[in-house]
Amino acid sequence: MAKKKKKPTTQIKLQIPAGSANPAPPVGPALGQHGVNIMQFCKAFNEATKQKEGIILPVVISVYEDRSFDFIVKSPPASVLLKRAANLAKASGTAGKEIIGEVTKKQVLEIAKEKMADLNTVDMKEAVKIIEGTARSCGINVKDESQ
């Protein structure tokens, strides 16, 4: 007889800096209320993300009835990748009015390739448009290399 696949009782979505999860908020309270072993998650997450140290990564944690868990680490948010490409600490407070940085079309294409699995498109041209829209909302100008 085949084993039944466990169905998660809840899913928790968090954004945690890679390689530095700890029991402090937001991780501890979010997992503690569902009875998950917080230190076990922190060790597993830190081990899985140590090569991307310092980047904020979204993670989806599935918690099961027996309080076991598994998690999926997604690619960093597009805004984080754009800010890193433009060497910015934070995005513009008045997007659309204030341009605070620039990225090239080539950088946007690289970010789109990295984010492709998490975007809701399979077409690369559409993925680039999504990333360009995020850049505009962050106050980052996308310039053509040919200019």
C-alpha positions as CSV (number, residue, x, y, z in Angstrom):
1,M,0.0,0.0,0.0
2,A,1.3,3.4,-1.0
3,K,2.1,6.0,1.7
4,K,-0.4,8.9,1.9
5,K,1.2,12.2,1.2
6,K,1.0,14.5,4.3
7,K,-1.1,17.6,3.9
8,P,0.2,20.8,5.6
9,T,-2.1,22.2,8.2
10,T,-0.7,25.7,7.7
11,Q,1.8,27.7,5.6
12,I,3.9,30.5,6.9
13,K,5.5,33.0,4.6
14,L,8.5,35.0,5.9
15,Q,11.3,37.1,4.5
16,I,14.6,36.3,6.3
17,P,18.2,37.3,5.7
18,A,20.1,34.4,4.2
19,G,22.3,32.5,6.7
20,S,21.2,34.4,9.7
21,A,17.8,33.1,10.9
22,N,17.4,33.2,14.7
23,P,14.6,32.7,17.2
24,A,14.1,36.5,17.5
25,P,11.1,38.1,15.7
26,P,9.8,37.5,13.0
27,V,10.9,33.8,13.0
28,G,10.4,32.8,16.6
29,P,6.8,34.1,17.1
30,A,5.6,33.0,13.7
31,L,6.8,29.4,14.2
32,G,6.2,29.2,17.9
33,Q,2.5,29.7,17.6
34,H,2.3,26.6,15.4
35,G,4.4,24.5,17.7
36,V,7.4,24.2,15.4
37,N,10.9,23.5,16.8
38,I,12.3,27.0,16.1
39,M,16.0,26.1,16.5
40,Q,15.7,23.1,14.2
41,F,14.2,25.4,11.5
42,C,16.9,28.1,12.1
43,K,19.7,25.6,11.7
44,A,18.2,24.0,8.5
45,F,17.5,27.4,6.9
46,N,20.9,28.8,7.7
47,E,22.6,25.7,6.3
48,A,20.5,25.8,3.1
49,T,21.2,29.6,2.5
50,K,24.7,30.1,3.7
51,Q,26.0,30.7,0.2
52,K,23.7,33.7,-0.3
53,E,24.7,35.4,3.0
54,G,23.2,38.8,3.6
55,I,20.4,38.8,1.0
56,I,16.8,38.8,2.1
57,L,15.1,35.6,1.0
58,P,11.4,34.8,1.0
59,V,10.6,31.4,2.5
60,V,7.4,29.4,2.6
61,I,7.2,27.0,5.6
62,S,4.7,24.2,5.5
63,V,3.7,22.9,9.0
64,Y,2.1,19.5,9.4
65,E,-0.2,18.0,12.1
66,D,2.7,16.3,13.9
67,R,4.5,19.7,14.1
68,S,7.1,18.6,11.5
69,F,7.8,21.1,8.7
70,D,9.5,21.6,5.4
71,F,10.3,24.8,3.6
72,I,10.9,26.3,0.2
73,V,13.4,29.1,-0.3
74,K,12.4,31.4,-3.2
75,S,14.6,33.8,-5.1
76,P,15.2,37.3,-3.5
77,P,12.6,40.0,-4.2
78,A,13.2,41.9,-7.4
79,S,13.5,45.2,-5.5
80,V,16.4,43.8,-3.5
81,L,18.2,42.6,-6.6
82,L,17.6,46.0,-8.4
83,K,18.9,48.0,-5.4
84,R,22.0,45.8,-5.3
85,A,22.6,46.2,-9.0
86,A,22.2,50.0,-8.7
87,N,24.3,50.1,-5.5
88,L,21.5,51.7,-3.5
89,A,20.8,51.3,0.2
90,K,17.1,51.9,-0.2
91,A,14.5,52.7,-2.8
92,S,13.1,56.1,-3.6
93,G,10.4,57.5,-1.2
94,T,8.7,59.3,-4.1
95,A,8.9,56.9,-7.0
96,G,8.0,58.4,-10.4
97,K,9.1,61.9,-9.3
98,E,12.6,61.1,-8.0
99,I,15.1,58.9,-9.9
100,I,17.8,57.8,-7.5
101,G,19.7,55.2,-9.5
102,E,20.2,53.5,-12.9
103,V,20.5,49.9,-14.1
104,T,21.2,48.7,-17.6
105,K,19.0,46.5,-19.8
106,K,21.6,43.7,-19.4
107,Q,21.3,43.9,-15.6
108,V,17.5,43.8,-15.9
109,L,17.7,40.7,-18.1
110,E,20.0,38.9,-15.6
111,I,17.6,39.7,-12.7
112,A,14.6,38.5,-14.9
113,K,16.5,35.2,-15.5
114,E,17.1,34.8,-11.8
115,K,13.5,35.6,-10.9
116,M,11.9,33.6,-13.7
117,A,10.8,30.6,-11.5
118,D,8.9,33.0,-9.2
119,L,7.3,35.2,-11.8
120,N,3.9,34.5,-13.2
121,T,5.0,34.3,-16.8
122,V,7.0,31.9,-19.0
123,D,8.0,34.5,-21.6
124,M,11.3,36.3,-21.0
125,K,10.1,39.5,-22.6
126,E,7.2,39.7,-20.1
127,A,9.6,38.9,-17.3
128,V,11.8,41.8,-18.3
129,K,8.8,44.1,-18.4
130,I,7.8,43.0,-14.8
131,I,11.3,43.7,-13.6
132,E,11.4,47.1,-15.4
133,G,8.1,48.0,-13.7
134,T,9.6,47.1,-10.3
135,A,12.6,49.3,-11.1
136,R,10.3,52.3,-12.0
137,S,8.4,51.8,-8.7
138,C,11.8,51.9,-6.8
139,G,12.9,55.1,-8.5
140,I,15.5,53.3,-10.6
141,N,15.9,54.3,-14.3
142,V,16.6,51.5,-16.9
143,K,19.0,52.7,-19.5
144,D,19.9,51.2,-22.9
145,E,23.6,50.3,-23.3
146,S,23.5,51.6,-26.9
147,Q,23.0,55.2,-25.7
